[in-house]
Protein backbone atom coordinates (compact mmCIF):
# COMPACT_ATOMS: atom_id res chain seq x y z
CA UNK A 1 0.00 0.00 0.00
CA UNK A 2 2.90 2.34 0.73
CA UNK A 3 5.18 1.17 -2.07
CA UNK A 4 5.14 4.58 -3.77
CA UNK A 5 6.32 6.18 -0.53
CA UNK A 6 9.20 3.83 0.27
CA UNK A 7 12.31 5.54 1.68
CA UNK A 8 14.20 7.05 -1.22
CA UNK A 9 11.10 7.41 -3.41
CA UNK A 10 11.01 10.44 -5.72
CA UNK A 11 7.30 11.00 -5.15
CA UNK A 12 6.49 14.36 -3.59
CA UNK A 13 2.88 14.60 -4.73
CA UNK A 14 1.12 16.22 -1.78
CA UNK A 15 -2.34 15.17 -2.94
CA UNK A 16 -1.28 11.54 -3.10
CA UNK A 17 0.47 11.91 0.23
CA UNK A 18 -2.71 13.32 1.76
CA UNK A 19 -4.67 10.23 0.75
CA UNK A 20 -1.94 8.03 2.19
CA UNK A 21 -1.77 10.08 5.35
CA UNK A 22 -5.48 9.59 5.91
CA UNK A 23 -4.80 5.85 5.79
CA UNK A 24 -1.90 6.28 8.19
CA UNK A 25 -4.15 8.10 10.65
CA UNK A 26 -6.77 5.38 10.28
CA UNK A 27 -4.29 2.59 10.94
CA UNK A 28 -2.80 4.44 13.88
CA UNK A 29 -6.19 5.13 15.40
CA UNK A 30 -7.40 1.55 15.03
CA UNK A 31 -4.20 0.28 16.58
CA UNK A 32 -4.56 2.68 19.54
CA UNK A 33 -8.10 1.52 20.20
CA UNK A 34 -7.20 -2.16 20.15
CA UNK A 35 -3.86 -1.78 21.89
CA UNK A 36 -5.02 0.45 24.74
CA UNK A 37 -8.22 -1.50 25.35
CA UNK A 38 -6.13 -4.60 26.12
CA UNK A 39 -2.93 -3.28 27.60
CA UNK A 40 -3.32 0.39 28.47
CA UNK A 41 -0.90 3.06 27.28
CA UNK A 42 2.29 1.73 28.90
CA UNK A 43 4.45 -0.14 26.39
CA UNK A 44 6.18 -2.11 29.17
CA UNK A 45 2.79 -3.45 30.25
CA UNK A 46 2.14 -4.56 26.69
CA UNK A 47 5.50 -6.29 26.53
CA UNK A 48 4.96 -8.20 29.76
CA UNK A 49 1.44 -9.08 28.75
CA UNK A 50 2.72 -10.40 25.47
CA UNK A 51 5.21 -12.57 27.17
CA UNK A 52 2.81 -14.00 29.74
CA UNK A 53 0.04 -14.55 27.23
CA UNK A 54 2.42 -16.11 24.77
CA UNK A 55 3.66 -18.71 27.27
CA UNK A 56 0.56 -19.21 29.37
CA UNK A 57 -0.81 -22.73 29.16
CA UNK A 58 -4.41 -22.20 28.24
CA UNK A 59 -4.82 -18.70 26.80
CA UNK A 60 -4.45 -19.09 23.09
CA UNK A 61 -7.04 -16.36 22.43
CA UNK A 62 -5.04 -13.84 24.48
CA UNK A 63 -1.91 -14.61 22.51
CA UNK A 64 -3.77 -14.06 19.24
CA UNK A 65 -5.09 -10.66 20.35
CA UNK A 66 -1.63 -9.55 21.43
CA UNK A 67 -0.13 -10.51 18.11
CA UNK A 68 -2.83 -8.59 16.22
CA UNK A 69 -2.40 -5.49 18.42
CA UNK A 70 1.35 -5.38 17.97
CA UNK A 71 0.85 -5.94 14.24
CA UNK A 72 -1.31 -2.80 14.11
CA UNK A 73 1.39 -0.86 15.94
CA UNK A 74 4.15 -2.16 13.71
CA UNK A 75 2.29 -1.32 10.51
CA UNK A 76 1.36 2.14 11.73
CA UNK A 77 4.98 2.95 12.60
CA UNK A 78 6.23 1.67 9.25
CA UNK A 79 3.62 3.69 7.38
CA UNK A 80 4.54 6.84 9.28
CA UNK A 81 8.24 6.31 8.65
CA UNK A 82 7.63 5.75 4.95
CA UNK A 83 5.75 8.99 4.57
CA UNK A 84 8.26 10.95 6.58
CA UNK A 85 11.07 9.60 4.45
CA UNK A 86 9.29 10.50 1.22
CA UNK A 87 8.35 14.11 1.96
CA UNK A 88 10.33 17.11 3.11
CA UNK A 89 9.20 18.66 6.43
CA UNK A 90 7.15 21.41 4.75
CA UNK A 91 5.16 18.80 2.82
CA UNK A 92 4.72 16.65 5.91
CA UNK A 93 3.34 19.75 7.64
CA UNK A 94 0.82 20.40 4.86
CA UNK A 95 -0.28 16.78 4.72
CA UNK A 96 -0.64 16.49 8.50
CA UNK A 97 -2.47 19.82 8.79
CA UNK A 98 -5.02 19.02 6.09
CA UNK A 99 -5.52 15.46 7.35
CA UNK A 100 -5.89 16.43 11.00
CA UNK A 101 -2.99 14.25 12.16
CA UNK A 102 -2.37 16.17 15.38
CA UNK A 103 0.56 14.00 16.54
CA UNK A 104 2.72 15.00 13.57
CA UNK A 105 1.64 18.65 13.81
CA UNK A 106 2.61 18.66 17.48
CA UNK A 107 5.99 17.12 16.72
CA UNK A 108 6.79 19.61 13.96
CA UNK A 109 5.74 22.53 16.15
CA UNK A 110 7.99 21.25 18.90
CA UNK A 111 10.89 21.12 16.41
CA UNK A 112 10.33 24.61 14.97
CA UNK A 113 7.26 26.47 16.24
CA UNK A 114 8.20 29.88 14.74
CA UNK A 115 8.43 28.30 11.29
CA UNK A 116 5.11 26.46 11.32
CA UNK A 117 2.75 28.22 13.74
CA UNK A 118 1.92 31.09 11.38
CA UNK A 119 2.80 29.39 8.13
CA UNK A 120 0.41 30.16 5.25
CA UNK A 121 -0.27 27.50 2.64
CA UNK A 122 -2.56 27.44 -0.40
CA UNK A 123 -5.55 26.83 1.90
CA UNK A 124 -4.69 29.68 4.25
CA UNK A 125 -2.86 30.18 7.55
CA UNK A 126 -2.38 27.03 9.62
CA UNK A 127 -4.84 28.05 12.35
CA UNK A 128 -7.43 29.01 9.72
CA UNK A 129 -7.18 25.57 8.09
CA UNK A 130 -7.36 23.71 11.38
CA UNK A 131 -10.34 25.76 12.58
CA UNK A 132 -12.22 25.33 9.31
CA UNK A 133 -11.77 21.56 9.38
CA UNK A 134 -12.63 21.26 13.07
CA UNK A 135 -9.29 19.81 14.17
CA UNK A 136 -9.47 20.81 17.82
CA UNK A 137 -6.17 19.31 19.00
CA UNK A 138 -4.28 20.99 16.19
CA UNK A 139 -5.98 24.30 17.02
CA UNK A 140 -4.84 23.94 20.62
CA UNK A 141 -1.29 23.06 19.57
CA UNK A 142 -1.13 26.09 17.28
CA UNK A 143 -2.47 28.40 19.97
CA UNK A 144 0.16 27.10 22.41
CA UNK A 145 2.75 27.81 19.71
CA UNK A 146 1.60 31.46 19.58
CA UNK A 147 -0.26 31.28 16.26
CA UNK A 148 -2.07 34.52 15.43
CA UNK A 149 -5.65 33.82 16.47
CA UNK A 150 -7.04 36.66 14.35
CA UNK A 151 -5.09 36.15 11.14
CA UNK A 152 -7.54 36.17 8.23
CA UNK A 153 -7.67 34.54 4.83
CA UNK A 154 -9.82 35.26 1.76
CA UNK A 155 -12.68 37.74 2.16
CA UNK A 156 -11.25 38.67 5.57
CA UNK A 157 -12.51 35.43 7.10
CA UNK A 158 -10.98 34.70 10.49
CA UNK A 159 -10.46 31.27 12.10
CA UNK A 160 -13.37 32.05 14.43
CA UNK A 161 -15.68 32.89 11.52
CA UNK A 162 -15.00 29.70 9.55
CA UNK A 163 -15.27 27.56 12.68
CA UNK A 164 -18.63 29.15 13.50
CA UNK A 165 -19.84 28.68 9.94
CA UNK A 166 -18.86 25.00 9.97
CA UNK A 167 -20.47 24.41 13.36
CA UNK A 168 -17.31 23.38 15.22
CA UNK A 169 -18.45 24.15 18.77
CA UNK A 170 -15.30 23.20 20.69
CA UNK A 171 -13.04 24.98 18.23
CA UNK A 172 -15.11 28.15 18.58
CA UNK A 173 -14.82 27.96 22.36
CA UNK A 174 -11.06 27.43 22.18
CA UNK A 175 -10.61 30.41 19.85
CA UNK A 176 -12.88 32.64 21.94
CA UNK A 177 -10.96 31.71 25.09
CA UNK A 178 -7.71 32.52 23.27
CA UNK A 179 -8.83 36.09 22.64
CA UNK A 180 -10.24 35.94 19.12
CA UNK A 181 -12.00 39.12 18.01
CA UNK A 182 -15.64 38.20 18.57
CA UNK A 183 -17.08 40.91 16.32
CA UNK A 184 -14.52 40.79 13.50
CA UNK A 185 -16.49 40.89 10.24
CA UNK A 186 -15.75 39.48 6.82
CA UNK A 187 -15.85 41.55 3.62
CA UNK A 188 -19.67 41.26 3.48
CA UNK A 189 -19.92 42.69 6.99
CA UNK A 190 -21.10 39.43 8.55
CA UNK A 191 -19.73 38.56 11.99
CA UNK A 192 -19.16 35.11 13.51
CA UNK A 193 -22.44 35.57 15.39
CA UNK A 194 -24.28 36.41 12.17
CA UNK A 195 -23.08 33.32 10.33
CA UNK A 196 -23.74 31.10 13.34
CA UNK A 197 -27.31 32.43 13.47
CA UNK A 198 -27.74 31.82 9.77
CA UNK A 199 -26.72 28.16 9.97
CA UNK A 200 -28.62 27.59 13.21
CA UNK A 201 -25.61 26.69 15.36
CA UNK A 202 -27.35 27.22 18.70
CA UNK A 203 -24.45 26.20 20.95
CA UNK A 204 -22.05 28.44 19.06
CA UNK A 205 -24.47 31.36 19.28
CA UNK A 206 -24.62 30.82 23.03
CA UNK A 207 -20.80 30.82 23.30
CA UNK A 208 -20.47 34.00 21.24
CA UNK A 209 -23.16 35.80 23.21
CA UNK A 210 -21.42 34.82 26.45
CA UNK A 211 -18.27 36.34 24.96
CA UNK A 212 -20.19 39.63 24.49
CA UNK A 213 -20.79 39.47 20.73
CA UNK A 214 -22.64 42.51 19.40
CA UNK A 215 -26.19 41.24 18.92
CA UNK A 216 -27.56 44.10 16.77
CA UNK A 217 -24.57 44.63 14.46
CA UNK A 218 -25.81 44.65 10.82
CA UNK A 219 -23.87 43.43 7.80
CA UNK A 220 -23.32 45.49 4.66
CA UNK A 221 -26.86 44.76 3.45
CA UNK A 222 -28.35 45.85 6.76
CA UNK A 223 -29.31 42.35 7.91
CA UNK A 224 -28.82 41.61 11.61
CA UNK A 225 -28.22 38.28 13.30
CA UNK A 226 -31.89 38.17 14.30
CA UNK A 227 -32.93 38.84 10.70
CA UNK A 228 -30.82 35.89 9.49
CA UNK A 229 -32.13 33.54 12.17
CA UNK A 230 -35.75 34.54 11.58
CA UNK A 231 -35.41 34.14 7.82
CA UNK A 232 -34.00 30.61 8.23
CA UNK A 233 -36.54 29.64 10.90
CA UNK A 234 -34.09 28.87 13.71
CA UNK A 235 -36.45 29.34 16.67
CA UNK A 236 -33.91 28.34 19.35
CA UNK A 237 -31.42 30.87 18.03
CA UNK A 238 -34.10 33.57 17.85
CA UNK A 239 -34.95 32.91 21.47
CA UNK A 240 -31.31 33.31 22.53
CA UNK A 241 -30.98 36.56 20.60
CA UNK A 242 -34.15 38.02 22.10
CA UNK A 243 -32.88 37.18 25.59
CA UNK A 244 -29.70 39.04 24.67
CA UNK A 245 -31.79 42.14 23.87
CA UNK A 246 -31.84 41.88 20.09
CA UNK A 247 -33.85 44.69 18.48
CA UNK A 248 -36.95 42.89 17.22
CA UNK A 249 -37.97 45.66 14.81
CA UNK A 250 -34.55 46.72 13.53
CA UNK A 251 -34.86 47.29 9.79
CA UNK A 252 -31.86 48.44 7.76
CA UNK A 253 -32.03 46.21 4.68
CA UNK A 254 -32.53 47.78 1.26
CA UNK A 255 -35.99 46.24 0.96
CA UNK A 256 -36.97 47.32 4.46
CA UNK A 257 -37.85 43.84 5.70
CA UNK A 258 -37.91 43.16 9.44
CA UNK A 259 -37.25 39.80 11.09
CA UNK A 260 -41.02 39.37 11.55
CA UNK A 261 -41.71 40.07 7.88
CA UNK A 262 -39.13 37.47 6.83
CA UNK A 263 -40.57 34.87 9.21
CA UNK A 264 -44.03 35.47 7.71
CA UNK A 265 -42.68 35.26 4.18
CA UNK A 266 -41.09 31.87 4.90
CA UNK A 267 -43.98 30.63 7.09
CA UNK A 268 -41.89 30.05 10.22
CA UNK A 269 -44.74 30.06 12.77
CA UNK A 270 -42.67 29.27 15.91
CA UNK A 271 -40.38 32.20 15.08
CA UNK A 272 -43.36 34.46 14.45
CA UNK A 273 -44.78 33.60 17.86
CA UNK A 274 -41.48 34.41 19.58
CA UNK A 275 -41.13 37.72 17.77
CA UNK A 276 -44.72 38.73 18.49
CA UNK A 277 -44.21 38.08 22.21
CA UNK A 278 -41.18 40.36 21.97
CA UNK A 279 -43.41 43.16 20.60
CA UNK A 280 -42.70 42.76 16.89
CA UNK A 281 -44.66 45.18 14.67
CA UNK A 282 -47.13 43.00 12.74
CA UNK A 283 -47.67 45.76 10.17
CA UNK A 284 -44.00 46.59 9.55
CA UNK A 285 -43.88 46.68 5.74
CA UNK A 286 -41.26 46.76 3.04
CA UNK A 287 -40.48 50.06 1.38
CA UNK A 288 -43.09 49.07 -1.23
CA UNK A 289 -45.61 48.87 1.64
CA UNK A 290 -45.91 45.13 1.26
CA UNK A 291 -47.01 43.97 4.71
CA UNK A 292 -46.48 40.59 6.39
CA UNK A 293 -50.14 39.80 5.70
CA UNK A 294 -49.81 40.72 2.02
CA UNK A 295 -46.81 38.46 1.44
CA UNK A 296 -48.46 35.59 3.32
CA UNK A 297 -51.57 35.96 1.14
CA UNK A 298 -49.47 36.09 -2.02
CA UNK A 299 -47.51 32.95 -1.13
CA UNK A 300 -50.52 31.00 0.11
CA UNK A 301 -49.43 30.57 3.72
CA UNK A 302 -52.87 29.82 5.17
CA UNK A 303 -51.72 29.22 8.75
CA UNK A 304 -49.66 32.41 8.73
CA UNK A 305 -52.72 34.36 7.58
CA UNK A 306 -54.82 32.75 10.32
CA UNK A 307 -52.16 33.73 12.86
CA UNK A 308 -51.97 37.32 11.62
CA UNK A 309 -55.74 37.80 11.57
CA UNK A 310 -55.68 37.23 15.33
CA UNK A 311 -53.36 40.24 15.74
CA UNK A 312 -53.94 43.99 15.18
CA UNK A 313 -53.04 43.60 11.51
CA UNK A 314 -54.03 46.11 8.82
CA UNK A 315 -56.24 43.89 6.67
CA UNK A 316 -56.60 46.44 3.85
CA UNK A 317 -53.03 47.78 3.62
CA UNK A 318 -52.27 48.80 0.03
CA UNK A 319 -49.16 48.15 -2.02
CA UNK A 320 -47.48 51.39 -3.04
CA UNK A 321 -47.36 50.91 -6.81
CA UNK A 322 -50.34 48.67 -7.60
CA UNK A 323 -52.61 49.54 -4.71
CA UNK A 324 -53.30 45.85 -4.22
CA UNK A 325 -54.61 44.66 -0.85
CA UNK A 326 -53.95 41.30 0.82
CA UNK A 327 -57.32 40.08 -0.51
CA UNK A 328 -56.37 41.12 -4.02
CA UNK A 329 -53.09 39.17 -3.88
CA UNK A 330 -54.83 36.08 -2.49
CA UNK A 331 -57.54 36.22 -5.19
CA UNK A 332 -54.93 36.75 -7.91
CA UNK A 333 -53.23 33.48 -6.91
CA UNK A 334 -56.46 31.55 -6.33
CA UNK A 335 -55.87 30.84 -2.63
CA UNK A 336 -59.43 29.84 -1.75
CA UNK A 337 -59.02 29.27 2.00
CA UNK A 338 -57.22 32.57 2.46
CA UNK A 339 -59.78 34.51 0.48
CA UNK A 340 -62.49 32.93 2.60
CA UNK A 341 -60.74 33.92 5.84
CA UNK A 342 -60.19 37.48 4.65
CA UNK A 343 -63.83 37.89 3.67
CA UNK A 344 -64.90 36.64 7.09
CA UNK A 345 -62.49 39.15 8.64
CA UNK A 346 -64.30 41.97 6.76
CA UNK A 347 -61.63 42.73 4.18
CA UNK A 348 -62.65 45.28 1.54
CA UNK A 349 -63.89 43.13 -1.35
CA UNK A 350 -64.11 46.05 -3.77
CA UNK A 351 -60.66 47.61 -3.29
CA UNK A 352 -59.20 48.51 -6.67
CA UNK A 353 -55.66 47.67 -7.79
CA UNK A 354 -53.79 48.70 -10.92
CA UNK A 355 -53.18 45.97 -13.50
CA UNK A 356 -50.67 46.47 -16.31
CA UNK A 357 -51.47 44.35 -19.35
CA UNK A 358 -49.44 44.89 -22.53
CA UNK A 359 -48.87 48.57 -21.86
CA UNK A 360 -52.50 49.01 -20.96
CA UNK A 361 -53.27 49.82 -17.36
CA UNK A 362 -56.68 49.39 -15.81
CA UNK A 363 -58.22 49.15 -12.36
CA UNK A 364 -59.40 45.77 -11.12
CA UNK A 365 -61.04 44.40 -8.01
CA UNK A 366 -60.28 41.03 -6.37
CA UNK A 367 -63.29 39.65 -8.27
CA UNK A 368 -61.93 40.89 -11.60
CA UNK A 369 -58.55 39.28 -11.12
CA UNK A 370 -60.05 35.99 -9.92
CA UNK A 371 -62.27 35.85 -13.03
CA UNK A 372 -59.43 36.79 -15.38
CA UNK A 373 -57.27 33.99 -13.99
CA UNK A 374 -60.16 31.50 -14.09
CA UNK A 375 -60.30 30.96 -10.33
CA UNK A 376 -64.02 30.37 -10.45
CA UNK A 377 -64.48 29.04 -6.92
CA UNK A 378 -62.68 32.11 -5.57
CA UNK A 379 -64.84 34.33 -7.77
CA UNK A 380 -67.96 32.67 -6.39
CA UNK A 381 -66.81 33.42 -2.84
CA UNK A 382 -66.42 37.07 -3.75
CA UNK A 383 -69.78 37.21 -5.51
CA UNK A 384 -71.44 35.73 -2.44
CA UNK A 385 -69.82 38.55 -0.48
CA UNK A 386 -71.42 41.08 -2.86
CA UNK A 387 -68.12 41.97 -4.50
CA UNK A 388 -68.21 44.25 -7.55
CA UNK A 389 -66.22 44.50 -10.73
CA UNK A 390 -63.95 47.35 -11.73
CA UNK A 391 -63.22 48.88 -15.12
CA UNK A 392 -61.82 45.75 -16.77
CA UNK A 393 -61.31 46.49 -20.51
CA UNK A 394 -63.44 44.63 -23.04
CA UNK A 395 -60.54 42.63 -24.50
CA UNK A 396 -59.50 41.26 -21.13
CA UNK A 397 -63.08 40.47 -20.23
CA UNK A 398 -63.63 38.65 -23.53
CA UNK A 399 -60.48 36.57 -23.02
CA UNK A 400 -61.64 35.55 -19.57
CA UNK A 401 -65.09 34.63 -20.89
CA UNK A 402 -63.62 32.52 -23.70
CA UNK A 403 -61.36 30.60 -21.32
CA UNK A 404 -64.21 29.97 -18.93
CA UNK A 405 -66.77 28.88 -21.51
CA UNK A 406 -64.35 26.33 -22.95
CA UNK A 407 -64.67 24.09 -19.88
CA UNK A 408 -67.56 21.65 -19.62
CA UNK A 409 -68.92 21.96 -16.10
CA UNK A 410 -71.31 23.93 -13.93
CA UNK A 411 -70.96 27.67 -14.45
CA UNK A 412 -71.44 30.89 -12.60
CA UNK A 413 -72.65 34.08 -14.20
CA UNK A 414 -70.97 37.43 -13.54
CA UNK A 415 -72.01 40.53 -15.42
CA UNK A 416 -73.63 38.48 -18.15
CA UNK A 417 -70.54 36.26 -18.70
CA UNK A 418 -70.25 32.54 -17.83
CA UNK A 419 -67.27 30.92 -16.05
CA UNK A 420 -66.59 27.23 -15.41
CA UNK A 421 -66.33 26.06 -11.82
CA UNK A 422 -63.85 23.40 -12.94
CA UNK A 423 -61.28 25.97 -14.00
CA UNK A 424 -59.73 26.30 -10.57
CA UNK A 425 -60.70 26.11 -6.95
CA UNK A 426 -57.42 26.51 -5.12
CA UNK A 427 -53.79 27.55 -5.44
CA UNK A 428 -52.72 23.97 -6.07
CA UNK A 429 -54.16 24.14 -9.61
CA UNK A 430 -53.41 27.81 -10.22
CA UNK A 431 -51.90 29.26 -13.36
CA UNK A 432 -50.03 32.51 -13.84
CA UNK A 433 -51.98 35.52 -15.06
CA UNK A 434 -50.63 37.35 -18.08
CA UNK A 435 -52.08 40.57 -16.66
CA UNK A 436 -51.38 40.06 -12.98
CA UNK A 437 -50.36 42.92 -10.75
CA UNK A 438 -46.79 42.96 -9.52
CA UNK A 439 -45.48 40.73 -6.75
CA UNK A 440 -46.33 42.39 -3.43
CA UNK A 441 -42.69 42.40 -2.44
N, C-alpha and C positions, 0 to 999 in steps of 0.2 A: 504493500500500500504506500510505503514511503520511499520507493525505489528512486523516484525522481528528485528526492531530497537527501540522498545519501551524502555523507561527508565528501567534500571535493566536487560535488555537482555544480554545474555552471548555471543552474536555474535560479533566477532571482525574480521570477514573476510573482508579484505581491498578491495578485488575485488568486493564483493557484495556491500560494502559501496560506492565504486566508482560509480557503476551503480545507486545507490540510490541518490548519491550526484549530479549526472547529472540531475536527476529528480528534485531535490531540486532547483538547479540553474535555471532550466526551469520554475518551478512554480514561483520562485522569480522574474525572469525576466518578465514573463507575467503579474504578479501582478503590477510590477513597471510601465510597459507601460500603463496599463489600469488605474491605480491609479493616476499617474502623469498627464496623458492626461486630466483627469476630474478635479483634485483637486490641482495639483501642488505638491511640495515636502513637504509642511508644514502640519504636522499631525493635527494641530489645525484648519487649513482651512478645512481639510477633515471632522473633527468632526462637525464643524459648518454647513458645507454643508449637512452633513448627517441629522442633526437635521432639517434644514429648508426644505430640500427636503422631509423628512419623514412626515412633518406636513403640507406642502403646499397643498392648495386645489386642484390644477389641474395637478400636475406634477407626476403622477404615474410612468412614464418612468424613471424620474430622480431618484426616490426612488429605483427602481429596479437596476439601474446601480450602485448606491452607495452600495447596499447590496452585489452585485457581487464583486465589487472592494475590499471591506473589507473582503469578504470571501477568496479572493485570498491572501490577506495579512495574515489573520489568519492561513490559511493552510500552507503558506510558513514558518511562524514562528514556527508552531508546528513541521513541518518536520525538520527544522534546529535544534530545541531543541532535537528532538528524536535522530538525528544522533550524536549530541554532547554528549548526555547522554550515547550512546552506545560505543563510541570509546574514547580511551585515547588521549591526545593532540597530541602525535607523529603520531597516525594514522589519526587524523583529518587533520594534516598538509599534510600528504602524499595524502590523498583523495582530499583535496582542491587544492593542487599543480597540481596534474595530471588532475583534472577536470577544472582547470582554474577559480575556485571560488575566485576571488580576494578579496572579502570582508572578508572572513575567514582568508585568508593569511595575510591580513593587520592587522586583529585583533590579530592573533598569534604573528606576528612580533612586534606589539606594546607591547604585554605582555612580550616577551623574545626574542628580536632581536638577541643577540649573540648566542642563542641556535639554531635558525632556519635559519638565513641568509646564513650560509655556510654549512648547513646540507647536507650530502650526503646520498641519498637513493639508492635503487637498480637500478634506472634509471639515476643516476648521481647526481651531485650537484644541488641544488635548482635552481640556475640561469640558468644552462645548460638545465634543464627540461623545465623551463618556456620559454626560448628562442627558443628551438626546437619546442615547441607546439604553439608558436606565441602568448603567453599570455602577451600582452604589459603592462597592469596595474600591473600584478604580477612582471614583470621585473623591472618596475619603483619602486615598493615597496621594492624589494630586493636591488636595487641599493641605495635607500635612507637608507636602513639598513646596508650599507657597505658590501654587498656581494662582493666577489672577482670576478671582471669582467673577469679575464683571467684564471680562474680555469678550467682545462680541464677534460675530461672524457676519454673513450676508444679511442684508436688510436690518442691520443693527440688532440682530437677535442675540440675546445673552444666554448663558447656560441655564439660568433660572427660567427664562421664557420657554425654551425648547423642552425642558423637563416638565413644566406645567402643561404645555400643549400635548405632550405624549402621555400625561397622566402618571408620571413616576413620583409617587407620593413621598417615598423615603429620600429620594434624591433632592426633591424640592425642600424638604425639611433640613437636609444637610447643608444645602446652599444658603438657605435663609439663616441658619445658625452661624454660618461662616461669614455673614455680613454682606450677602448679595444685595444689590439695590432693588428693593421690592417694587418700586414704581418706575423702573427703567423701561421706556417704551421702544418699540421697534419703529421702522420707518413709516408704518401706517398709523402710528400713534397708539397702538394697542399695548397694554401692559400685561405682565404675567397674570394678574387677576382677571383681566378682560378675557384672555384666551382660555383660562381655566373655567370661567363662567360659560363661555361659548361651548366648550366640549362637555360640560356637566361634571367636571371633576370636583365633587363636593368636598372631599377630604383636603384637597389642595387649596380650594377656596378658603376653607376654615384655617389652614396654616397661614395663608397669606394675610387674612384679616387679623389673625392674632399677631402678625408681624407688622401691623399698622399700615396695610396697603390702602391707598386712597380709593374709596369706594365709589365716588362720583366723578372720577377723572374720565373725560370723554376721549375718544380717539379722533383722528383727523376728520372723520365723517360726522362726528358729533355723537356717536353711539357710546353709551355708558355700559358698564358691566351688567347692570340690571336690564338694560335694553337687550343685550345679547342673550342673557339667560331667559328672559321672557319670550323672546322670539323663538328660541329653541325648545321651550317648554320644560326647562329644568326647575321644577317646583322646589326641590330641596335647596338648590342654590339661591333661588329667589328669596326663600325664607331667611337664609343666612344673611343675604345682602340687606334685607329690610330690617333685620335685627341690628345690623351695623349702621343703620341710619341712612340707607340709600334713598335718594330723592325719587319718589315714586312717579312724579310728574315731570321730571327733567326732560326737556325736548330740545335738542340742538342739531338734529339731523337735517339734511337738506329738505327732505320731504315733510318734516315736522312731526313724524310719528313718535308717540310715547310708548313706553313699555306695555301699557294696557292696550293700546291700539294694536301693537304687534301680536300680543297674546290672542286678541279677538280675531285678527286676520288668520292666524294659524290654528284657531280653535283649541287653545290650551286652557281648558276650563279650570283645572286646579290652580294654575298660575293667575288666572283672572280673579278667582276667589281671594287669593292672597293679596293681590294688588288692591282689590276693592276694599278689603278690611284695612288696608294701609292708606285709605282715602284717595285712591286713584280717581281722576276725573273721567267719568264715563262718557263725556261728550267731547273730550279732547280730540280735535280733528287734525288732519293733515292740512297743509297750506292750501290745498284745493277745497277744504271744508268737507272732505270725506270723513265721516264719523265712524267710530267702531261699529255702530249699528248698520251703517250703510255698507261697509265692507263685508260684514257677516251676512247681510242679505244678498249681496252680489255673489259671494262664494258658496251660498247655500248651507251655511252652518246653522242648522235649525236649533240645536241646543244652546248655541251662543246667543241667538236671537231671543230664545225663551229666557235665558239668564238676564239679558240686558233689559228686557221689557219689565222685569221686576225691580229695576233701578230707575232713578230719575233721568231717564234717557230722553233726548229730544227726538221724538218719533218722526217728525216732519222736517228735519234738518236738510237743507238743500246744498247740492254740489255747486261750487262756484261757477263753473263754465256752462254746464248743462242745465242746472236747476233741478236735477233729478233728486227725488226723495228715496229713502230706504224702500218704500213700497214700489216705487218705479223700478229700482234695480232688481228687486225680487221678481216682479212681474216680467221684466225683460228676459230673465233667465228661466222663467217657468217654474220657480220654486213654490209649489202649491202650498205646502204646509206653512211656509213662512208668510206667504201672502195671507193665508187664513188667519194666522196669529196677529198680523199687523192690522187687518180689518177689525178683528175683535178688540184690538187695543185702540181703536178709533183713529187710525191713520187717515190722512186726507186722501180719499180715493180719486179726487179730481185734480190733484196738483199737476201742473204742466211742466214738462221738461223739453229742452231743445234737442231735436234729432237732426243730424246732418246726413243727408242721403244724396250722394252724387252732386255735390255742390248746391244742393237745395236744402235749406233749413226750414223746419216746420215745428210746431208745438204739438206735443203728444201727451196724453194722459197714460197712467198705468194700463187702462183698458185698451187704448190704441196699440201700445207696444206688445201687449199679450196677444191681441188679434193678429197683428202683423207677423209675429213669430209663430203663429199657429198653436199657441198654448191655450187651447179651447177651454179646458177645465179651469184654468186660472181666470180666463175671461168670464166664465160663468159665475165664478165667485164674486168678481167685481160687479157684474151686472146685478147679481142678487143684493149687492150692497149699494145699489142705485148709482153706480159709477157712470160718468158721462164720457163722451168722446171729445177730442180736441179738434184742431183744424188740419187733420190728416189730408194731404193732397190726393186728388182723384187717382193718380197713377199708382200710388202706394196702396190705396184702398182696393183698387181693382186687382192688384197682384195678390193681396191677402185673400180676397174673395175667391180668386181662381185656385189658389193653393188649397183652400178649405173645401171647396166644392168638389175637388178631385177625389176626396176620400169617401168611401162608401160606409157610412155609419150614421148614427143619430146626429142631428145638427142643432145648433142654436142660432137664433136670429138676432143680429145687432144692426140697427139702422138700416134694415131692409136687406142685409147681406147674410148669407148662410155660412157657417163654419162647422167643420167636422169635429166631434168630440173625441175621435180617435187620433187626432193629430198629435196631441201631447197632453199629458196630465201632470207631469212632474219634471224635475231637472234631470232625471236619469235618462230621459229620451229627448232632451232639448237639442236644438240646433242653433247655430249662430245666426244672428240677424244681420242682414246686409246694411240695415239702416239704424243699427243700435246706437244709443248714446254712448259716450266714452266711458271707459272703466272708471268707477268711482274713486280710484286711487289717484 
